[in-house]
Amino acid sequence: MNNNKVYILEDRGILYVSGKDSNEFLQNIITNDINKVTDSFSCFASLLTPQGKYLFDFIVVKHKDGYLIDSEKKNINKLLKQFNLYKLRSKVEILNLSNEFVVAAISKDKFLSFEKSENKEGNTVKYREDPIILDPRYKELGARIIINLEKLYLSLKKLDLKPSDAKEYYKLSFDLGIIQKNTDFLQNKIFAIECNFEELNGIDFKKGCYIGQENTARIKLKNKLSKRLFPIEIIKGKLKHNDPIKLNDNEIGKVIVNSVYPFAIIKITEKNFNFENKFKCEDATIKIKKPNWLPKI
């Protein structure tokens, strides 16, 4: 990413969770440890079904007396509804600030030019009270500013940042193997650990219980992780949602997101998987892309 470019991510939504019980409330339901989140550190986390299946993912940022929740905007009302379902009698207020706040992405190098910044995933600094976060999933994805819409363009001017097409940012995210678009296609379909959330710093296996913790821990501890989410490179043809993916007539996975940035859930074992192979779908030939941040498979 160019140091003077900024990408306005209009498809991100913001919730604000505050109140006396906000810390305990989030700690009991999300996959990461909310106690790690401070004014200088933000985290990536997810909300799961009781069976450990994916529902939502988001970045959690400390802000004033509560927490900003940065998630895909198309799912934000469903996430708000789910939070309210779990709130019960907790002294927690949950506001949808998606029409007031906006997320803007900048380069890692630009982030490191800010005072007190550190080259660590999740490192958070403030610019005129607005948090700037080095992406807690993978720092090569750059940083993001969560800012009041009314202040956005004045702040961008002061920071010498020029708006660019957000497609550049999402292409980078896809090339890095990090899904951010059309995450609703994953809901109730695959386990969070199959989404590579452990490697993306989104699951804390040392914290206490949370919704979906039992199956997540079982897959990890019993080494039962046999499927993973991977980006797809289309060599020729066209993908369809739920297309089976085959190698020599053996089904090894299926297309789960068939958008501009396609992803598939792939059965993968150390003995028989080769990322150099070409795979067949019904009307397409593809390759499976392995992200650099994944350990050797």
LUMVEXMI-820976 format. One record per residue: x, y, z of N, C-alpha, C in turn; residue in one letter. Coordinates in Angstrom, 1 decimal, decimal comma. Layout:
REM LUMVEXMI-820976
   neast  nnorth     nup  caeast  canorth    caup   ceast  cnorth     cup  code
       X       Y       Z       X        Y       Z       X       Y       Z     A
...
***
This chain:
REM LUMVEXMI-820976
   neast  nnorth     nup  caeast  canorth    caup   ceast  cnorth     cup  code
     0,8    -1,2     0,0     0,0      0,0     0,0     0,9     1,2     0,0     M
     0,5     2,2    -0,8     1,2      3,5    -0,8     0,9     4,3     0,5     N
     2,0     4,9     1,0     1,9      5,6     2,3     0,9     6,8     2,3     N
     0,6     7,3     1,1    -0,3      8,5     1,1    -1,7     8,1     0,6     N
    -2,0     6,8     0,5    -3,3      6,4     0,1    -4,1     6,0     1,4     K
    -5,4     6,2     1,3    -6,3      5,8     2,3    -7,5     5,2     1,6     V
    -8,1     4,1     2,2    -9,2      3,4     1,6   -10,4     3,6     2,6     Y
   -11,4     4,2     2,1   -12,6      4,4     3,0   -13,5     3,1     2,8     I
   -13,6     2,4     3,9   -14,3      1,1     3,9   -15,7     1,3     4,3     L
   -16,5     1,7     3,3   -17,9      2,0     3,6   -18,8     0,8     3,9     E
   -18,2    -0,4     3,7   -19,0     -1,6     3,9   -18,6    -2,2     5,3     D
   -18,0    -1,4     6,2   -17,8     -1,8     7,6   -18,8    -1,1     8,5     R
   -19,2    -1,8     9,5   -20,2     -1,2    10,4   -19,5    -1,1    11,8     G
   -20,1    -0,3    12,7   -19,5     -0,1    14,0   -20,6    -0,2    15,0     I
   -20,4    -1,1    16,0   -21,2     -1,1    17,2   -20,4    -0,5    18,4     L
   -21,1     0,0    19,4   -20,4      0,5    20,6   -21,0    -0,2    21,8     Y
   -20,2    -1,0    22,5   -20,6     -1,7    23,7   -20,1    -1,0    24,9     V
   -21,0    -0,5    25,8   -20,5      0,2    27,0   -21,4    -0,2    28,2     S
   -21,0     0,3    29,3   -21,8      0,0    30,5   -21,0    -0,8    31,6     G
   -21,5    -0,8    32,8   -20,7     -1,4    33,9   -20,3    -2,9    33,6     K
   -21,2    -3,7    32,9   -20,9     -5,1    32,7   -20,3    -5,4    31,3     D
   -19,9    -4,3    30,5   -19,5     -4,6    29,1   -18,3    -5,5    29,0     S
   -17,3    -5,4    29,9   -16,1     -6,3    29,9   -16,5    -7,7    30,1     N
   -17,3    -8,0    31,2   -17,7     -9,3    31,5   -18,6    -9,9    30,4     E
   -19,5    -9,1    29,8   -20,4     -9,5    28,8   -19,7   -10,0    27,6     F
   -18,7    -9,2    27,1   -17,9     -9,6    25,9   -17,1   -10,8    26,2     L
   -16,5   -10,8    27,4   -15,6    -12,0    27,8   -16,3   -13,3    27,8     Q
   -17,6   -13,3    28,1   -18,3    -14,5    28,2   -18,8   -15,1    26,8     N
   -18,7   -14,2    25,7   -19,3    -14,7    24,5   -18,3   -14,7    23,3     I
   -17,2   -14,0    23,3   -16,4    -13,9    22,1   -15,1   -14,8    22,3     I
   -14,5   -15,1    21,2   -13,4    -16,1    21,2   -12,1   -15,6    21,7     T
   -11,9   -14,3    21,8   -10,6    -13,8    22,3   -10,8   -13,2    23,7     N
    -9,7   -12,9    24,3    -9,7    -12,4    25,7    -9,8   -10,9    25,8     D
   -11,0   -10,4    26,2   -11,2     -9,0    26,2   -10,3    -8,3    27,2     I
    -9,8    -9,0    28,1    -8,9     -8,3    29,1    -7,6    -7,9    28,5     N
    -7,3    -8,4    27,3    -6,0     -8,0    26,6    -6,2    -6,6    25,9     K
    -7,5    -6,2    25,7    -7,8     -5,0    24,9    -7,6    -3,8    25,8     V
    -6,7    -2,9    25,4    -6,4     -1,6    26,2    -6,4    -0,5    25,2     T
    -6,1     0,7    25,7    -5,9      1,9    24,8    -4,8     1,7    23,8     D
    -3,9     0,8    24,1    -2,8      0,6    23,1    -2,8    -0,8    22,5     S
    -3,8    -1,6    22,7    -3,9     -2,9    22,0    -5,4    -3,2    21,7     F
    -5,6    -3,6    20,4    -6,9     -4,1    20,0    -6,8    -5,5    19,5     S
    -7,9    -6,2    19,5    -7,9     -7,7    19,1    -8,9    -8,0    18,0     C
    -8,6    -9,1    17,4    -9,6     -9,8    16,4   -10,3   -10,9    17,2     F
   -11,6   -11,0    16,9   -12,4    -12,0    17,6   -13,6   -12,4    16,8     A
   -14,3   -13,4    17,3   -15,5    -13,9    16,6   -16,6   -14,3    17,6     S
   -17,8   -14,4    17,1   -18,9    -14,9    17,8   -19,4   -16,1    17,1     L
   -19,5   -17,2    17,9   -19,8    -18,5    17,3   -21,2   -19,0    17,8     L
   -21,6   -20,1    17,1   -22,8    -20,8    17,6   -22,4   -21,7    18,8     T
   -23,3   -22,2    19,6   -22,9    -23,1    20,7   -22,1   -24,3    20,2     P
   -22,3   -24,7    18,9   -21,5    -25,8    18,4   -20,1   -25,4    17,9     Q
   -19,8   -24,1    17,9   -18,5    -23,6    17,5   -18,4   -23,2    16,0     G
   -19,6   -23,1    15,4   -19,6    -22,7    14,0   -19,6   -21,2    13,9     K
   -19,0   -20,7    12,8   -18,8    -19,3    12,6   -20,2   -18,5    12,5     Y
   -20,3   -17,4    13,2   -21,4    -16,5    13,0   -20,9   -15,1    12,5     L
   -20,0   -14,5    13,2   -19,5    -13,1    12,9   -18,1   -13,0    13,3     F
   -17,3   -12,2    12,6   -16,0    -11,8    13,1   -15,9   -10,3    13,1     D
   -14,9    -9,8    14,0   -14,9     -8,3    14,2   -13,5    -8,0    14,9     F
   -13,2    -6,7    14,8   -12,1     -6,2    15,5   -12,6    -5,4    16,7     I
   -12,1    -5,6    17,9   -12,5     -5,0    19,2   -11,5    -4,0    19,6     V
   -12,0    -2,7    19,8   -11,1     -1,6    20,1   -11,6    -0,9    21,3     V
   -10,7    -0,6    22,3   -11,1      0,1    23,5   -11,4     1,6    23,1     K
   -12,5     2,1    23,6   -12,8      3,5    23,2   -13,6     4,1    24,4     H
   -13,0     5,1    25,1   -13,6      5,7    26,2   -14,0     4,7    27,3     K
   -15,2     4,6    27,6   -15,6      3,6    28,7   -16,2     2,3    28,1     D
   -16,0     2,1    26,8   -16,5      0,9    26,2   -15,6     0,4    25,1     G
   -16,3    -0,3    24,2   -15,5     -1,0    23,1   -16,2    -0,8    21,8     Y
   -15,4    -0,4    20,8   -15,9     -0,3    19,4   -15,8    -1,7    18,8     L
   -16,8    -2,1    18,1   -16,8     -3,4    17,4   -16,9    -3,1    15,9     I
   -15,9    -3,5    15,2   -15,7     -3,2    13,7   -16,0    -4,5    13,0     D
   -17,1    -4,5    12,2   -17,5     -5,8    11,5   -18,1    -5,4    10,2     S
   -18,3    -6,4     9,4   -18,9     -6,2     8,0   -20,3    -5,6     8,2     E
   -20,5    -4,5     7,5   -21,8     -3,7     7,7   -23,0    -4,5     7,3     K
   -23,0    -5,3     6,3   -24,2     -6,0     5,9   -24,7    -7,0     7,0     K
   -23,8    -7,3     7,9   -24,2     -8,2     9,0   -24,4    -7,5    10,3     N
   -24,2    -6,2    10,4   -24,1     -5,5    11,6   -25,4    -5,5    12,4     I
   -26,6    -5,4    11,8   -27,9     -5,5    12,5   -28,1    -6,9    13,1     N
   -27,7    -7,9    12,4   -27,8     -9,3    12,9   -26,8    -9,5    14,1     K
   -25,6    -8,9    14,0   -24,7     -9,0    15,2   -25,3    -8,2    16,4     L
   -25,9    -7,1    16,1   -26,5     -6,3    17,2   -27,6    -7,1    17,9     L
   -28,4    -7,8    17,0   -29,5     -8,6    17,6   -29,0    -9,7    18,4     K
   -27,9   -10,4    17,9   -27,3    -11,5    18,7   -26,7   -11,0    20,0     Q
   -26,1    -9,9    20,0   -25,6     -9,3    21,2   -26,7    -9,1    22,2     F
   -27,8    -8,5    21,7   -28,9     -8,2    22,6   -29,6    -9,4    23,1     N
   -29,5   -10,5    22,4   -30,0    -11,8    22,8   -29,3   -12,3    24,0     L
   -28,0   -12,1    24,0   -27,1    -12,6    25,1   -27,0   -11,6    26,3     Y
   -27,5   -10,4    26,1   -27,3     -9,3    27,1   -28,1    -9,7    28,4     K
   -29,3   -10,2    28,2   -30,2    -10,5    29,4   -30,3    -9,3    30,3     L
   -29,9    -9,5    31,6   -30,0     -8,4    32,5   -28,7    -7,7    32,8     R
   -27,7    -8,0    32,0   -26,4     -7,3    32,1   -26,6    -5,8    32,0     S
   -25,8    -5,0    32,7   -25,8     -3,6    32,6   -24,9    -3,2    31,4     K
   -25,5    -3,3    30,2   -24,7     -3,1    29,0   -25,6    -2,3    28,0     V
   -25,0    -1,3    27,4   -25,7     -0,6    26,3   -25,0    -0,9    25,0     E
   -25,7    -1,2    24,0   -25,2     -1,6    22,7   -25,8    -0,6    21,6     I
   -24,9     0,2    21,0   -25,4      1,2    20,0   -24,9     0,8    18,6     L
   -25,7     1,1    17,6   -25,2      0,9    16,3   -24,8     2,3    15,8     N
   -23,5     2,5    15,6   -22,9      3,8    15,2   -22,5     3,8    13,8     L
   -23,0     2,9    13,0   -22,5      2,7    11,6   -22,8     4,0    10,7     S
   -23,8     4,8    11,1   -24,1      6,0    10,3   -23,3     7,2    10,8     N
   -22,5     7,0    11,9   -21,8      8,1    12,5   -20,3     7,9    12,4     E
   -19,8     6,7    12,4   -18,4      6,4    12,3   -18,1     5,6    11,1     F
   -16,9     5,8    10,6   -16,4      5,1     9,4   -15,0     4,5     9,6     V
   -14,7     3,5     8,9   -13,4      2,8     9,0   -12,6     3,2     7,7     V
   -11,4     3,6     7,9   -10,5      3,9     6,8    -9,2     3,1     7,0     A
    -8,7     2,5     5,9    -7,5      1,7     6,0    -6,3     2,5     5,4     A
    -5,1     2,3     6,1    -3,9      3,0     5,6    -2,8     1,9     5,6     I
    -1,6     2,3     5,1    -0,5      1,3     5,0     0,1     1,1     6,4     S
     0,8     0,0     6,5     1,6     -0,2     7,7     2,7     0,8     8,0     K
     3,4     1,2     6,9     4,4      2,2     7,0     3,9     3,6     7,5     D
     2,7     3,9     7,0     2,0      5,2     7,5     1,7     5,1     9,0     K
     1,2     3,9     9,4     0,9      3,7    10,8     2,2     3,9    11,6     F
     3,3     3,3    11,2     4,5      3,4    11,9     5,1     4,8    12,0     L
     4,6     5,7    11,2     5,1      7,1    11,3     4,4     7,8    12,5     S
     3,4     7,3    13,1     2,7      7,9    14,2     3,5     7,7    15,5     F
     3,5     8,7    16,3     4,2      8,7    17,6     3,7     7,5    18,5     E
     4,6     6,8    19,1     4,3      5,7    20,0     3,8     4,5    19,3     K
     3,8     4,5    18,0     3,4      3,2    17,3     4,4     2,2    17,4     S
     4,0     0,9    17,3     4,9     -0,3    17,4     4,5    -1,2    16,2     E
     5,5    -1,9    15,7     5,3     -2,9    14,6     4,8    -4,2    15,2     N
     3,6    -4,2    15,8     3,1     -5,4    16,4     1,6    -5,4    16,0     K
     1,1    -6,6    15,6    -0,3     -6,8    15,3    -1,2    -6,3    16,5     E
    -2,2    -5,5    16,3    -3,1     -5,0    17,3    -2,6    -3,7    18,0     G
    -1,4    -3,3    17,7    -0,9     -2,1    18,4    -1,8    -0,9    18,0     N
    -2,2    -0,1    19,0    -3,2      1,0    18,8    -2,7     2,3    19,3     T
    -2,8     3,3    18,5    -2,5      4,7    18,9    -3,7     5,6    18,7     V
    -3,6     6,8    19,2    -4,7      7,7    19,0    -4,2     8,9    18,1     K
    -5,1     9,4    17,2    -4,9     10,6    16,5    -6,2    11,5    16,8     Y
    -6,0    12,5    17,5    -7,1     13,4    17,9    -8,3    12,6    18,5     R
    -7,9    11,7    19,4    -8,9     10,8    20,1    -9,4     9,7    19,3     E
    -9,1     9,6    18,0    -9,6      8,5    17,2    -8,5     7,3    17,2     D
    -9,0     6,1    17,4    -8,0      5,0    17,4    -7,5     4,6    16,0     P
    -6,2     4,3    15,9    -5,6      3,8    14,7    -5,0     2,5    15,1     I
    -5,4     1,4    14,4    -5,0      0,0    14,8    -4,2    -0,7    13,7     I
    -3,1    -1,1    14,1    -2,3     -2,0    13,1    -3,1    -3,4    13,1     L
    -3,5    -3,8    12,0    -4,4     -4,9    11,9    -4,0    -6,1    12,8     D
    -4,9    -6,5    13,8    -4,6     -7,5    14,7    -4,5    -8,9    14,1     P
    -5,0    -9,1    12,9    -4,9    -10,4    12,2    -3,5   -10,6    11,6     R
    -3,1    -9,6    10,8    -1,8     -9,7    10,1    -1,4    -8,3     9,7     Y
    -0,2    -7,9    10,2     0,2     -6,5    10,1     0,4    -6,0     8,7     K
     0,7    -7,0     7,7     0,9     -6,6     6,3    -0,4    -6,1     5,7     E
    -1,5    -6,3     6,4    -2,8     -5,8     5,9    -2,9    -4,3     6,1     L
    -2,0    -3,8     6,9    -2,0     -2,3     7,1    -2,8    -2,0     8,4     G
    -3,2    -0,7     8,5    -3,9     -0,3     9,7    -5,2     0,3     9,4     A
    -6,0     0,5    10,4    -7,3      1,1    10,1    -7,6     2,2    11,2     R
    -8,3     3,2    10,7    -8,7      4,3    11,6   -10,2     4,2    11,7     I
   -10,7     4,3    13,0   -12,1      4,4    13,2   -12,4     5,8    13,6     I
   -13,2     6,5    12,8   -13,3      8,0    13,0   -14,7     8,5    12,8     I
   -15,1     9,5    13,5   -16,4     10,1    13,3   -16,4    10,7    11,8     N
   -17,5    10,4    11,2   -17,7     10,8     9,8   -17,5    12,3     9,5     L
   -17,9    13,1    10,5   -17,8     14,5    10,4   -16,4    15,0    10,4     E
   -15,5    14,2    11,0   -14,1     14,6    11,1   -13,2    14,0    10,0     K
   -13,8    13,1     9,3   -13,0     12,2     8,4   -12,1    13,0     7,4     L
   -12,7    13,8     6,6   -11,9     14,5     5,5   -11,0    15,5     6,0     Y
   -11,3    16,2     7,1   -10,3     17,1     7,7    -9,1    16,4     8,2     L
    -9,4    15,3     8,9    -8,3     14,5     9,4    -7,4    13,9     8,3     S
    -8,0    13,4     7,2    -7,3     12,9     6,1    -6,4    13,9     5,5     L
    -6,9    15,2     5,4    -6,1     16,3     4,8    -4,9    16,6     5,7     K
    -5,1    16,6     7,0    -4,0     16,9     7,9    -3,0    15,8     7,9     K
    -3,4    14,6     7,6    -2,5     13,4     7,6    -1,9    13,2     6,2     L
    -2,2    14,1     5,3    -1,8     14,0     3,9    -2,1    12,7     3,3     D
    -3,4    12,3     3,4    -3,9     11,0     2,9    -4,9    11,3     1,8     L
    -4,8    10,6     0,7    -5,7     10,8    -0,4    -6,5     9,5    -0,6     K
    -7,9     9,7    -0,7    -8,7      8,5    -0,8    -8,5     7,8    -2,2     P
    -8,4     6,5    -2,1    -8,3      5,6    -3,2    -9,3     4,6    -3,2     S
    -9,4     3,8    -4,3   -10,5      2,8    -4,5   -10,3     1,7    -3,5     D
   -11,4     1,5    -2,7   -11,3      0,4    -1,7   -11,1    -1,0    -2,3     A
   -11,3    -1,1    -3,6   -11,1     -2,4    -4,2    -9,6    -2,8    -4,1     K
    -8,7    -1,8    -4,1    -7,3     -2,1    -4,0    -7,0    -2,8    -2,6     E
    -7,6    -2,2    -1,6    -7,5     -2,8    -0,2    -8,0    -4,2    -0,2     Y
    -9,2    -4,4    -0,7    -9,8     -5,8    -0,6    -9,1    -6,8    -1,5     Y
    -8,4    -6,3    -2,6    -7,6     -7,2    -3,4    -6,4    -7,6    -2,6     K
    -5,8    -6,7    -1,8    -4,7     -7,0    -1,0    -5,1    -8,1     0,1     L
    -6,2    -7,8     0,7    -6,7     -8,7     1,7    -6,9   -10,1     1,2     S
    -7,5   -10,2     0,0    -7,7    -11,5    -0,7    -6,4   -12,2    -1,0     F
    -5,4   -11,4    -1,6    -4,1    -12,0    -1,9    -3,4   -12,5    -0,7     D
    -3,7   -11,9     0,5    -3,1    -12,3     1,7    -3,9   -13,5     2,3     L
    -5,0   -13,8     1,8    -5,8    -14,9     2,2    -6,7   -14,6     3,4     G
    -7,1   -13,4     3,6    -7,9    -12,9     4,7    -9,3   -12,5     4,2     I
   -10,3   -13,2     4,6   -11,6    -12,9     4,1   -12,2   -11,8     4,9     I
   -12,8   -10,8     4,1   -13,5     -9,7     4,8   -14,8    -9,4     4,1     Q
   -15,0    -9,9     2,9   -16,2     -9,6     2,1   -17,1   -10,9     2,1     K
   -18,4   -10,6     2,1   -19,4    -11,7     2,0   -19,2   -12,8     3,1     N
   -18,9   -12,4     4,3   -18,7    -13,4     5,4   -19,9   -14,1     5,8     T
   -21,1   -13,5     5,4   -22,4    -14,2     5,7   -22,5   -15,6     5,1     D
   -21,7   -15,8     4,0   -21,7    -17,2     3,4   -21,1   -18,2     4,3     F
   -20,3   -17,8     5,3   -19,7    -18,7     6,2   -20,6   -19,1     7,4     L
   -21,6   -18,3     7,6   -22,4    -18,5     8,8   -23,0   -19,8     9,0     Q
   -22,8   -20,5    10,1   -23,3    -21,8    10,4   -22,8   -22,9     9,5     N
   -21,8   -22,6     8,7   -21,3    -23,6     7,7   -20,0   -24,3     8,2     K
   -19,1   -23,5     8,8   -17,8    -24,1     9,1   -17,4   -23,6    10,5     I
   -16,5   -24,3    11,1   -16,0    -24,0    12,4   -15,0   -22,8    12,4     F
   -15,0   -22,0    13,4   -14,1    -20,8    13,4   -12,7   -21,2    13,3     A
   -12,3   -22,3    13,9   -10,9    -22,7    13,8   -10,6   -23,2    12,3     I
   -11,6   -23,6    11,6   -11,4    -23,9    10,1   -11,2   -22,6     9,3     E
   -11,6   -21,5     9,9   -11,4    -20,2     9,2   -10,0   -19,6     9,4     C
    -9,1   -20,4    10,1    -7,8    -20,0    10,4    -7,7   -18,9    11,4     N
    -8,7   -18,8    12,3    -8,7    -17,7    13,2    -7,7   -17,9    14,3     F
    -7,2   -19,1    14,6    -6,1    -19,3    15,5    -4,9   -18,6    15,0     E
    -4,5   -18,8    13,7    -3,3    -18,2    13,1    -3,5   -16,7    12,9     E
    -4,7   -16,2    12,9    -5,0    -14,8    12,7    -5,2   -14,1    14,1     L
    -4,8   -14,8    15,1    -4,8    -14,2    16,5    -6,3   -13,9    17,0     N
    -7,2   -14,7    16,5    -8,6    -14,5    16,9    -9,2   -15,4    17,9     G
    -8,4   -16,4    18,3    -8,9    -17,4    19,3    -7,9   -17,5    20,4     I
    -8,3   -17,3    21,7    -7,5    -17,5    22,8    -7,9   -18,8    23,5     D
    -6,9   -19,7    23,5    -7,2    -21,0    24,1    -7,0   -21,1    25,6     F
    -6,5   -20,0    26,1    -6,2    -19,9    27,6    -7,3   -19,2    28,4     K
    -8,2   -18,5    27,7    -9,2    -17,8    28,4   -10,3   -18,8    28,9     K
   -11,2   -18,3    29,6   -12,3    -19,1    30,1   -13,3   -19,5    29,1     G
   -14,4   -19,9    29,5   -15,5    -20,4    28,6   -16,1   -19,2    27,8     C
   -16,5   -19,5    26,6   -17,3    -18,6    25,7   -18,2   -19,5    24,9     Y
   -19,1   -18,9    24,2   -20,0    -19,6    23,3   -19,3   -20,3    22,2     I
   -19,4   -21,7    22,1   -18,7    -22,4    21,1   -17,4   -22,9    21,5     G
   -17,0   -22,6    22,8   -15,6    -23,0    23,2   -15,3   -24,5    23,2     Q
   -16,3   -25,3    23,6   -16,1    -26,7    23,8   -15,6   -27,4    22,5     E
   -16,3   -27,2    21,4   -15,9    -27,9    20,2   -14,7   -27,2    19,6     N
   -14,5   -25,9    19,8   -13,3    -25,3    19,3   -12,1   -25,9    20,0     T
   -12,1   -26,0    21,3   -11,0    -26,6    22,0   -10,8   -28,1    21,7     A
   -11,9   -28,8    21,5   -11,8    -30,2    21,2   -11,0   -30,4    19,8     R
   -11,4   -29,7    18,8   -10,7    -29,8    17,5    -9,3   -29,5    17,7     I
    -8,9   -28,5    18,4    -7,5    -28,1    18,6    -6,8   -29,2    19,4     K
    -7,3   -29,6    20,6    -6,6    -30,5    21,4    -6,4   -31,9    20,9     L
    -7,4   -32,3    20,1    -7,4    -33,7    19,6    -6,9   -33,7    18,1     K
    -6,3   -32,6    17,7    -5,7    -32,5    16,4    -6,7   -33,0    15,3     N
    -7,9   -32,5    15,4    -9,0    -32,9    14,4    -9,2   -31,9    13,3     K
    -8,3   -30,9    13,2    -8,5    -29,9    12,1    -8,1   -30,5    10,8     L
    -9,1   -30,9    10,0    -8,8    -31,5     8,7    -9,2   -30,6     7,5     S
    -9,9   -29,5     7,8   -10,4    -28,6     6,7   -10,0   -27,2     7,1     K
    -9,7   -26,4     6,0    -9,4    -25,0     6,2   -10,0   -24,2     5,1     R
   -10,1   -22,9     5,4   -10,6    -21,9     4,4    -9,5   -21,3     3,6     L
    -9,5   -21,4     2,3    -8,5    -20,9     1,5    -9,0   -20,0     0,3     F
    -8,3   -19,0    -0,1    -8,6    -18,2    -1,3    -8,4   -19,1    -2,5     P
    -9,2   -18,8    -3,6    -9,2    -19,5    -4,8    -8,6   -18,7    -6,0     I
    -7,7   -19,2    -6,7    -7,3    -18,6    -8,0    -8,0   -19,3    -9,2     E
    -8,8   -18,5    -9,9    -9,5    -19,1   -11,0    -8,6   -19,1   -12,3     I
    -8,3   -20,2   -12,8    -7,5    -20,4   -14,0    -8,3   -20,2   -15,2     I
    -9,5   -20,8   -15,3   -10,4    -20,6   -16,4   -11,8   -21,0   -15,9     K
   -12,8   -20,5   -16,6   -14,2    -20,8   -16,3   -14,9   -19,9   -15,2     G
   -16,0   -20,4   -14,7   -16,7    -19,6   -13,8   -17,2   -20,5   -12,6     K
   -17,1   -19,9   -11,4   -17,4    -20,6   -10,2   -18,9   -20,4    -9,8     L
   -19,5   -21,4    -9,2   -20,8    -21,3    -8,6   -20,7   -21,7    -7,1     K
   -21,6   -21,0    -6,3   -21,7    -21,3    -4,9   -21,9   -22,8    -4,7     H
   -21,2   -23,4    -3,7   -21,3    -24,8    -3,3   -20,8   -25,7    -4,4     N
   -20,1   -25,2    -5,4   -19,4    -26,1    -6,4   -18,5   -27,1    -5,7     D
   -18,6   -28,4    -6,0   -17,6    -29,3    -5,4   -16,3   -29,1    -6,1     P
   -15,2   -29,3    -5,4   -13,9    -29,2    -5,9   -13,2   -30,5    -5,9     I
   -12,7   -31,0    -7,1   -12,3    -32,3    -7,2   -10,8   -32,4    -7,7     K
   -10,2   -33,5    -7,3    -8,9    -33,8    -7,9    -8,9   -35,3    -8,2     L
    -8,8   -35,6    -9,5    -8,9    -37,0   -10,0   -10,2   -37,7    -9,5     N
   -11,3   -36,9    -9,7   -12,6    -37,4    -9,3   -12,9   -37,6    -7,8     D
   -11,9   -37,2    -7,0   -12,1    -37,2    -5,6   -12,4   -35,8    -5,1     N
   -13,5   -35,7    -4,4   -13,9    -34,4    -3,9   -13,1   -34,0    -2,7     E
   -12,5   -32,9    -2,7   -11,6    -32,4    -1,6   -12,1   -31,1    -1,0     I
   -13,2   -30,6    -1,4   -13,7    -29,4    -0,8   -14,9   -28,8    -1,6     G
   -15,3   -27,6    -1,3   -16,3    -26,9    -2,1   -16,2   -25,4    -2,0     K
   -16,7   -24,8    -3,0   -16,7    -23,3    -3,0   -17,7   -22,8    -2,0     V
   -17,2   -21,9    -1,1   -18,1    -21,4    -0,1   -18,5   -19,9    -0,3     I
   -17,6   -19,2    -1,0   -17,8    -17,8    -1,4   -17,4   -17,7    -2,9     V
   -18,3   -17,4    -3,7   -18,0    -17,3    -5,2   -18,1   -15,9    -5,7     N
   -17,7   -14,9    -5,0   -17,7    -13,5    -5,4   -16,4   -13,2    -6,1     S
   -16,2   -11,9    -6,2   -14,9    -11,4    -6,8   -13,7   -11,9    -6,1     V
   -13,9   -12,2    -4,8   -12,9    -12,7    -3,9   -13,3   -14,1    -3,4     Y
   -13,1   -15,1    -4,2   -13,7    -16,4    -3,9   -12,8   -17,2    -2,8     P
   -13,5   -17,9    -2,0   -12,9    -18,8    -1,0   -13,6   -20,1    -1,0     F
   -12,8   -21,1    -0,6   -13,3    -22,5    -0,5   -12,9   -23,2     0,8     A
   -13,7   -24,1     1,2   -13,3    -24,9     2,4   -12,7   -26,2     1,8     I
   -11,5   -26,5     2,2   -10,7    -27,6     1,6   -10,3   -28,6     2,7     I
   -10,5   -29,9     2,3   -10,0    -31,0     3,2    -8,5   -31,1     2,9     K
    -7,7   -31,0     3,9    -6,3    -30,9     3,7    -5,6   -31,8     4,7     I
    -4,7   -32,7     4,2    -3,9    -33,5     5,1    -2,4   -33,4     4,6     T
    -1,6   -33,7     5,5    -0,1    -33,5     5,3     0,3   -34,5     4,2     E
    -0,3   -35,6     4,0     0,2    -36,6     3,1    -0,2   -36,4     1,6     K
    -1,4   -35,8     1,4    -1,9    -35,9     0,0    -2,2   -34,5    -0,6     N
    -1,9   -33,4     0,1    -2,3    -32,1    -0,5    -1,1   -31,4    -1,1     F
    -1,3   -30,9    -2,3    -0,2    -30,2    -3,1    -0,8   -28,9    -3,6     N
    -0,3   -27,8    -3,2    -0,8    -26,5    -3,6    -0,5   -26,2    -5,1     F
     0,4   -27,0    -5,7     0,7    -26,8    -7,1    -0,3   -27,5    -8,0     E
    -1,2   -28,3    -7,4    -2,2    -29,0    -8,3    -3,2   -28,0    -8,8     N
    -3,8   -28,4    -9,9    -5,0    -27,7   -10,5    -6,2   -28,6   -10,2     K
    -7,3   -27,9    -9,7    -8,5    -28,6    -9,3    -9,6   -28,3   -10,2     F
   -10,6   -29,2   -10,3   -11,7    -29,0   -11,1   -13,0   -28,7   -10,3     K
   -13,7   -27,7   -10,8   -15,1    -27,5   -10,4   -16,0   -27,8   -11,5     C
   -17,3   -27,6   -11,4   -18,2    -28,0   -12,5   -17,9   -27,3   -13,8     E
   -17,6   -25,9   -13,7   -17,4    -25,2   -14,9   -16,1   -24,3   -14,8     D
   -15,2   -24,8   -14,0   -14,0    -24,0   -13,8   -12,8   -24,9   -13,4     A
   -11,6   -24,4   -13,7   -10,3    -24,9   -13,2    -9,7   -23,9   -12,3     T
    -9,3   -24,4   -11,1    -8,8    -23,5   -10,1    -7,5   -24,0    -9,5     I
    -6,9   -23,1    -8,7    -5,8    -23,5    -7,8    -6,1   -22,9    -6,4     K
    -5,6   -23,6    -5,4    -5,8    -23,2    -4,0    -4,6   -22,4    -3,6     I
    -4,8   -21,2    -3,1    -3,7    -20,4    -2,7    -3,4   -20,5    -1,2     K
    -2,2   -20,7    -0,8    -1,8    -20,9     0,6    -1,3   -19,6     1,1     K
    -1,9   -19,0     2,1    -1,4    -17,7     2,7     0,0   -17,9     3,3     P
     0,8   -16,9     3,2     2,2    -16,9     3,8     2,2   -17,1     5,3     N
     1,2   -16,6     6,0     1,1    -16,6     7,4     0,7   -18,0     8,0     W
     0,3   -18,9     7,2    -0,1    -20,2     7,7     1,2   -21,0     7,8     L
     1,2   -21,8     8,9     2,4    -22,7     9,1     2,4   -23,8     8,0     P
     3,6   -24,4     7,9     3,7    -25,5     6,9     2,7   -26,5     7,0     K
     2,0   -26,9     5,9     0,9    -27,9     6,0     1,4   -29,2     5,2     I
***
